[in-house]
Amino acid sequence: MKIKATITFLVITALFASCSTGKYAATEKVYKKKAKLFAKEYATSPVINQAIGKLPISVEKEWIASINFGMRKPNYVVIHHTAQDSLGQTIRTFHSEKAGVSAHYVVGRTGKVVQMVNDYYRAHHAGIGKWGNDTDLNSSSIGIELDNNGTTDPWTDAQINALTELLSYLKVKYNIPQANFIGHMDLAPTRKNDPSRFPWKTLADKGFGYWYDEYLETPPIDFNPRLALRIIGYDVKNLDAAIKAFKQHYIQTNANVAILKDNDLKILYSIYKKFL
C-alpha cells in the first residue's frame, strides 16, 4: 500500500509539474496572478475602491453588507470568426498584451474547444458597439471565436457540432434567451463583418438566435424597416451599415449593398415579428 501511495503521489506531482512547465506555463502564471487580484478585490469588505471609500468627507457614508448578492452572469453570446490561419495563431494573439484582445472560447476547425477566459470575467472581444440598449457587450456577453480565415475557409461539421454543444451548455447554465445569440457584425455594423458566410439557420433551428419563416408574408403598407431593425437590436444611427449587417446575417447575398429588395423586406418583417 505504501509503495502504491508513493507511486500515486509521484504521478500527481508529475502532472502538476507538467502543467506548470508546459508550453503555456508563462501565460498561465499571468492568468493566475490577475485572477488572484480580482478575487482579492471581490472579497474586500468593506469595499475601498468604490463609492463608500471615494465620496467626499462632507458626505455621510457607511458600509453595511447585505447577504443577498451573487456573481454577475452573461446575458448574450457573441460569435466571431478569427480571421487568422490556425487555432495556434489565435491563441498566440490572445496571449499578446500588445494585441489586447481575447475571447472566452475558441472553437477550432477540428471541433476542439479551447476556453481562455473564465465565463464570469470580462473578455476583450466585442469592442465598441451596441445591441438594443446595451453599449458594453464585453461586460454582458460570452465571446466565442471560430477558427476561420473569414474568406475561403469552409465551416466544418465538426466545428459547428462542437459550437452547438457549447452553446447548449451556455444557454442552460446562464439562462440566455434565444434572441441573444448574435454575431459580431450585428453589434458593430460599421466595423465588423464576422462571422461571414456563417450557417445561422443551423444554429437557429437548435434554438440559438432566430431565423425567418419558410412562408414569407408581404409586410403591411406602413411597415417601417428602420424601426424593425431597431426593435431587433441593430444600431440604426448609420442605417446603411445596419442594413448591410442584417443582410450579412440573414440574406448573405449582395450584403455590401444597403438596399432592401422585396424579398429582403419580407425576411426583415418575418424576423421583426419574432421580437414583438
Helices and strands as residue ranges (DSSP letters): H 2-20, H 25-43, H 51-54, E 76-81, H 87-94, E 105-107, E 113-115, H 137-140, E 141-146, H 157-174, G 178-180, E 181-183, H 184-187, H 200-205, H 225-232, H 239-250, H 262-273
